[in-house]
Amino acid sequence: MSATAPAVPPAEAGGTPAGASPRQGAPARGDDPRRRATRRRRTVAAAFLLPALLLLGALVAYPILFSVGRSLFDASGTRFVGADNYVEMFRDPTTLKAVRNTAIWVVVAPALLTGLGLILAVLTEKVRWATAFKLLMFMPMAISFLAAGIIFRITYEQDPDRGVLNAVAVGVHDVFADRPAYPGARAREDAGPNPLAKGEDGSYGTAADLAPGSTASLGIVGVPPKEVPSDAKPAAGPEGSPGAGDGALAGTVYLDFTPGGGGEPGRIDSGERGLPGMTVQAVRDGKTVGEATTAADGSFRITGLEGGSYALRLPASNFAEPYGGISWLGPALVTPAIIGAYLWIWTGFSMVLIGAGLAAMPRDVLEAARMDGANEWQIFRRITVPLLAPVLTVVFVTLVINVMKVFDLVYIIAPGPVLQDANVLAMQMWLVSFGGGNNQGLGSAIGVLLLLLVVPAMVFNIRRFRRSQS
């Protein structure tokens, strides 16, 4: 008869003694070393991040929330007005002009900077002193916007003696066009035997009562003695003019001013000098039929005239103001001029970033294209630009964010009378809030608008950065 095995208690069926806890000897779940290490790392990370989070909250989050709330109140900040400031913002023509100018900045400046940076980055690869050139181009980034604004404010000066650009413009203009002989001078009207009268076009002329063979003395005033040409000689009297009495109209144009005083107006006195280089025209029936230029002693002679009566005329070109250059800081060009200053500062930044992307480009692709017979333009257009597209996009979006906030260059370079023509949103926000408007409710609304315009570009940049890291 077989023995019967003793019954095993259910608690012990799995091999665990009764009353014993599962996984006896292992640490409790809450005491897992890995979990403790994870909590410790998170605590340390939070401790290190806390100062930065506090600064971020104090300097970014709080001002944003305060500005949004302040934009819902009136200028005094005591009466809730809801969306009235936003409605007023889009009704104000000054703000609309600032929005238009900001749009011009966003469209023009980043595109030009990205294009210039790309071209310079590609070209510097073929230059022996590429590092020195990049350093030179990047140096404007070390200059504050205040200093750069002052530099370009002087550069754009209208006076050619101060403004470099207008000095160049005037120099080039004068190469291809004659300068006025005596700017600002005028004739001594109704004096002497041949009185001059001013015409509507700024010219001076005699009565039409001179026949060929006659002579005339034409007195001019308003010419400072120091501006009389150095080659000017003592004025010759009409009777001594070359060709007088031989069938030509002759005479003298002279400075009707006697050094030391004295002399008779309208007549050539001793010590008075001729005015060389003056254009004199013979006019008949309103048409110019002859012309001459005065010599060193002021004498002139107009030949080839038929019989009859003529008038002598000194054209307005003799007295016109000289070419003063381009009004860089006028209403029409002030915004392009400021964008030019911005390009000077940021081109080096764009070139260095794109150059870094170019240095990381695989060279085997370029060599393979050259082996296949592609020229440099085809390589640039079909290989270099597509491979650099991520870098170009980052540079472009970064510059878009930057130009939306431009303020100091506009404030410093634009003169007061044209400040509204160069106005941008950041400038308008300051003008409305602190620059005389004293309406911080409306200024906060403009600030919120500026934030809303910047946020999409920032989000795009962050998403692209995350995709590139994945």
Secondary structure, DSSP 8 states (H G I E B T S, - for coil): ---------GGGTTS--TT--TTTTS--GGG-HHHHHHHHHHHHHHHHHHHHHHHHIIIIIHHHHHHHHHTTB-TTSSSB-TTHHHHHHHH-HHHHHHHHHHHHHHHHHHHHHHHHHHHHHHHHTT-TTHHHHHHHHHGGGGS-HHHHHHHHHHHT-SSTTT-HHHHHHHHHHHHHS---SSTT-EE-BT-SSS-BEE-TTS-EE--S-B-TT-EEEEEEE---GGGS-TT--B---GGGSTTTTTTSEEEEEEE---TTS---TTS--TT-BB-TT-EEEEEETTEEEEEEE--TTSEEEE----SS-BEEEE-GGGTS-------TTSTTTHHHHHHHHHHHHHHHHHHHHHHHHHHTS-HHHHHHHHHTT--HHHHIIIIIHHHTHHHHHHHHHHHHHHHHT--HHHHHHS-GGGTTTT--HHHHHHHHHTSS---HHHHHHHHHHHHHHHHHHHHHHHHHHHHHH-
